[in-house]
Amino acid sequence: MSAPDPSWLSDFMRDERLGPDFVEAFHLLHRPLAERLAAAARAHGRPGFVAGLSGPQGAGKSTLVAVVARLLEDEGLKVAVLSLDDLYLTRAERQALAAQVHPLLATRGPPGTHDVALGLATLDALARPDQTPLPRFDKA
């Protein structure tokens, strides 16, 4: 017998404009993934368990991560969600790269446009017990 749907699921579906078929995806994908990640994090035995997700635009990565994070929090685990989209170099840094290396580096996305040092520093900080501010890239 499967566990009942969490109390927040219907509100989440409404807010994200997800149809009723999402419930099936929740039971087949989201909940089992959260259960496996919770077991892996607990088996890891120390803070700083990292899980990554990759996929094309529009595949549902943000929705999947939002639901799984919520399920993990429901299990008492601390969760931080970090997107590669939040780790771009600043506009000024990308403009300088575009002038020095290649014009495509002025835009977000191509290899070389991410702030790797910021990403590594953020992951290192998340492994420590103190609070860590997460970077958020302003796309404006």
N, C-alpha and C positions, 0 to 999 in steps of 0.2 A: 504494500500500500504506500502510495507516495504522500509526502508531507503536503499539508494545505498550502495554497498560494499565500505569500506574505501579504499583510494588510496593505502595503503600499503599492502593490503591483497594478491594481486598476487605475490608481491616480497617475502612476508613471506612464501607463499605456495611453491614458487620455492626454497627458501633458506632451508626450512625444508623438501623438497622433498615430499610434500603432493600432492596427486592426485586431479583431478577435483571434486571428490565426497566430498572433504572437504568443498566445498562451501555450500552444504546442511547441514552439521554438523554445520557450522558457523551460519547459519540462524536458525537452530532448537535448538542449544545448547549454543554456545558461546555468540552470541548477546543477547538473552533473559537473560542469566545469568548475563552478564555485566549490563544490564538495571536494573535487580532486585538488584544487589549489589550497583549500583549507587544510587538507590532510598533509600536503607537501610542506606547507608553511610550518605546521606544527612539528612535523618530522625534522625539519631543518634545525629546530631547537634554539635558534638565536635570532635576534632582530635582523632585518635587512634582506629577507627573502624577496627576490625580484622575479617577476614573470613578464614576459614581453608578448606583444601581439602585433602581427603585421598583416596587411591586406590592402587591396586597391581601394580607391575612393568609392564611397557609396556601398561598401560591403557590409556595413553595420558594426564597425569596430567601436565607435563611440557608444552605441547603444549596448553592445555586449559588455563593454568595460563598465558602464554605468550600472547595469544590472548586477554583474558579478561583484563589483565593489560593494554594492548595497547588501548583497547576500553575505559577503565576508564580514562586513560590519555587523550584520545581524548575528553572526557567530562569535562576536566579541573580538574580532581581529582588527587591528589598525591598518588602514589602507590609504595609500597615496597614489593618485593617478597622475601620471606625467605623460604628456604627448610630445612626440618629436616636433610637432608643429609649434611648440612653445620654446624651441631651442634654436631658432634662427638667429644668425648674426643680425646686428642692427642694420637699418637701412643705410646708414653712413658707411658701415663696414662693408656691406655688399656693393655699394657704389664704388668704393675704393678697389675692391677685388675686380669689379667689372672694368674699371679703367686700367688696371695693371695686368689682368690675366685674360678675361674673356667677358664680353658683354652679357652673356647669359647669367653670369653670377650676380647681376643686379636684381634678379628675381628670386623668389623663394622656391626651393625645391631641388635645384640641381645639386649634385654632390659638391661639397665645399661651402655650402651656404648655411650650414648649421654650426652653432657654437659648441663644439665638442668639449672644450674645457668646462663650460657651464654645465653641460650634461653630466660629465664625470664628477664634478664637484657636488652637484645635486644628489647623485646616487650615493656618493661617499657620506654626505650629510644625513641622508635618510637612514643610513645604517647606525647612526648615533641616536641615543635616547632623547635628545632635546628636539624641540620643534624646528622644522625646516620649512622656510618659505619656498613655495614652488614657483618657478618662472612661468609667466603667462605672456605670450607674444601678442603685441598690439598690432593687428593686421590693418589698422586704419592708415 
